[in-house]
Amino acid sequence: MKVVITRPLEEGKRFASLLKEAGSFEPVLLPTLEIVYRDVDIDLGRYKWIVFTSPRGVRGLFKNLDEERLREIRDKKIGAIGRETAREFKRLFNRDVDILPDRYTAEDLLEALKGAVGDEKLLIPTTPATRDVLSRHLKGDVVYVYNSKEPEDLKYRIKELKDMLVEEEDKAVFTFTSGLTVKNFFKNLDEEFLELLKDHYIVSIGPITNKVLESYGFKGYIPKEYTVKGMIQVIKSLR
């Protein structure tokens, strides 16, 4: 079974590797985003808390810290939106996060933080495309450590994919891991592909991504755990 992966290329490759380990799936890499990390000047001394809403935010902050400022992280309280983000933080900073909600959405992270943060200042390393749930309700500063852009060849690659699906006539699984992957994909579809898509499976990483999908008239399967591994469990059940 073909599984279309719309994540940025490097993250897509990791998704594909996990899929191959899970069974006889054929990953099709179709990056709808390119990630560009930014150089920013961050005064960590102003913040008691650092809150991450994606693994990219973790990597973006890490790339901007020298050895002296990396040591400052040891004295900060850390919040993470989900298990993958927490795992990336531990990989790069060699310590666990302090707060990880049971459900992996910005709203659940906000509820987990409310009682712990109080009036303390927090930093949110993220992207301009992020939802502003945390920054609207907490005393925090947003710093853009990365941004995303649409690949120049996306429209052409989508046409290639459509032609392949028409020719093979087998069901495929389309996967989306953020609202922006949904938007960049659907805005490049023609009417023929939209009709074709109705005959295939769609898996969304969580309810927020699925809500964007529903705005285009489609609804995906959602895993119990809002992670790539959770998505793979759903994909396995579709065979």
C-alpha positions in Angstrom: 0.0 0.0 0.0 1.3 3.4 -0.9 1.5 6.0 1.9 1.8 9.7 0.8 3.9 11.7 3.3 3.4 15.4 3.1 5.9 16.4 5.8 9.1 18.4 5.1 11.7 16.1 3.5 13.9 15.2 6.4 11.0 14.5 8.7 9.3 12.7 5.9 12.3 10.4 5.5 12.1 9.5 9.2 8.3 8.8 8.8 9.1 6.6 5.8 11.7 4.6 7.7 9.2 3.9 10.5 6.7 2.8 7.9 9.1 0.3 6.4 9.8 -1.1 9.8 6.0 -1.5 10.4 5.3 -3.6 7.3 5.1 -3.8 3.5 4.2 -0.1 2.9 5.5 2.0 0.0 6.2 5.5 1.2 5.8 8.3 -1.3 7.6 11.5 -0.3 5.7 14.6 -1.3 7.0 17.4 0.9 4.5 20.3 1.0 6.8 22.4 3.2 10.5 23.4 3.2 11.8 24.4 6.6 14.2 27.4 6.9 15.8 28.0 10.3 16.4 31.6 11.3 19.3 33.3 13.1 17.8 35.2 16.1 19.3 36.9 19.2 17.6 35.6 22.3 18.1 36.8 25.8 17.4 33.7 27.9 17.9 35.6 31.1 14.5 37.2 30.8 12.6 33.9 31.0 11.8 31.3 33.6 10.0 29.0 31.2 10.6 27.9 27.6 7.6 26.2 25.8 7.9 24.2 22.6 5.0 23.5 20.3 6.9 21.3 17.8 10.3 19.5 17.4 11.2 22.2 14.9 11.0 24.8 17.6 13.4 22.8 19.7 15.9 22.5 16.8 15.4 26.2 15.9 16.3 27.3 19.4 19.2 24.9 19.7 20.8 26.2 16.5 20.8 29.7 18.0 22.5 28.9 21.3 26.3 28.9 21.9 27.9 26.8 24.7 27.3 29.5 27.4 23.6 29.9 26.6 23.1 26.1 26.3 24.2 25.9 29.9 21.5 28.3 30.9 18.8 25.9 29.7 19.6 23.7 32.8 17.9 26.4 35.0 14.8 26.8 32.9 11.4 25.1 33.2 10.4 23.4 30.0 7.0 22.6 28.5 6.4 20.5 25.4 3.2 20.0 23.4 3.7 16.3 22.8 5.9 13.2 23.1 7.9 13.8 19.9 8.7 17.4 20.9 9.8 16.2 24.4 11.9 13.4 22.8 13.6 15.9 20.5 14.3 18.3 23.5 15.9 15.4 25.4 18.0 14.4 22.4 19.4 17.9 21.9 19.5 19.2 25.5 20.1 16.0 27.4 17.3 16.5 29.9 13.6 15.9 30.3 10.9 18.4 30.0 8.9 19.5 33.1 5.4 19.6 31.6 3.9 17.3 29.0 0.1 17.2 28.6 -1.8 14.0 28.3 -3.3 15.1 25.0 -1.1 16.8 22.4 -2.8 20.0 21.4 -2.0 23.6 22.2 -5.2 23.9 24.3 -4.2 20.9 26.5 -0.7 22.3 26.9 -2.2 25.7 27.9 -4.3 24.0 30.6 -1.2 22.1 31.9 0.8 25.3 32.1 -1.7 27.6 33.6 -1.3 26.5 37.2 2.5 26.0 36.9 3.6 29.2 35.2 1.6 31.8 37.1 3.0 35.3 36.4 6.4 34.0 35.3 7.7 35.1 31.9 8.0 32.4 29.2 9.5 32.1 25.8 7.8 30.3 22.9 10.3 29.4 20.0 8.1 28.8 17.0 7.1 29.8 13.5 5.0 32.7 12.1 2.5 30.0 10.9 1.8 28.8 14.4 -1.6 29.1 16.2 -1.4 31.8 18.9 -3.3 29.8 21.6 -0.4 30.0 24.1 0.8 33.6 23.5 -2.8 34.9 23.9 -3.3 33.4 27.3 0.1 33.4 28.9 2.7 36.0 29.8 5.1 35.1 27.0 7.2 36.2 24.1 7.1 34.5 20.7 10.4 34.2 18.9 10.4 32.9 15.3 13.2 30.4 15.1 12.1 28.9 11.8 9.6 29.5 8.9 8.3 27.3 6.2 7.8 27.8 2.4 6.1 25.9 -0.3 8.5 23.9 -2.5 8.7 25.4 -6.0 8.0 22.0 -7.7 5.1 21.0 -5.5 2.4 21.6 -8.2 4.4 19.5 -10.7 4.9 16.7 -8.2 1.3 16.6 -7.3 0.4 16.2 -11.0 2.9 13.3 -11.2 1.2 11.7 -8.1 -2.2 12.1 -9.6 -1.1 10.4 -12.9 0.4 7.5 -10.9 -2.8 7.0 -8.8 -5.0 7.0 -11.9 -2.7 4.5 -13.6 -2.4 2.1 -10.7 -6.0 2.3 -9.4 -5.0 1.0 -5.9 -6.0 2.7 -2.7 -3.4 4.9 -1.1 -3.1 6.6 2.3 -2.6 10.4 2.4 -1.0 11.6 5.7 -1.0 15.1 7.1 0.8 16.3 10.2 -0.1 19.9 10.4 -2.7 22.3 9.1 -0.1 23.9 6.7 0.6 20.6 5.1 -3.1 20.3 4.4 -3.4 23.9 3.0 -0.3 23.6 0.7 -1.5 20.3 -0.7 -5.1 21.2 -1.3 -4.5 24.6 -2.9 -2.5 22.8 -5.6 -5.2 20.2 -6.5 -7.4 20.4 -9.6 -11.0 19.2 -9.6 -10.0 15.8 -11.0 -7.6 15.1 -8.2 -10.2 16.3 -5.6 -12.7 13.7 -7.0 -10.0 11.1 -7.1 -9.0 11.7 -3.5 -12.5 10.5 -2.3 -11.5 6.9 -3.2 -8.4 7.0 -0.9 -7.7 7.0 2.8 -6.6 10.1 4.7 -4.9 10.1 8.2 -4.5 13.3 10.2 -2.1 13.5 13.1 -4.7 15.1 15.4 -8.0 17.0 15.6 -6.5 20.4 14.8 -5.1 19.2 11.5 -8.3 17.3 10.8 -10.3 20.5 11.3 -8.3 22.1 8.5 -8.9 19.1 6.4 -12.7 19.3 7.0 -12.6 22.9 5.6 -11.8 21.3 2.2 -14.7 18.8 2.5 -12.6 15.8 3.7 -12.3 14.0 7.0 -9.3 11.8 8.0 -8.8 9.1 10.5 -7.2 10.4 13.8 -4.9 8.2 16.0 -5.5 7.9 19.7 -2.0 9.2 20.3 -1.3 12.4 18.2 2.1 11.2 16.9 3.6 9.7 13.8 3.8 6.4 15.5 0.1 6.7 16.3 -0.6 7.5 12.7 1.2 4.3 11.6 -1.0 2.2 13.9 -4.0 3.7 12.1 -2.4 3.0 8.7 -1.8 -0.6 9.6 -5.5 -1.0 10.5 -6.5 0.2 7.0 -4.8 -2.6 5.1 
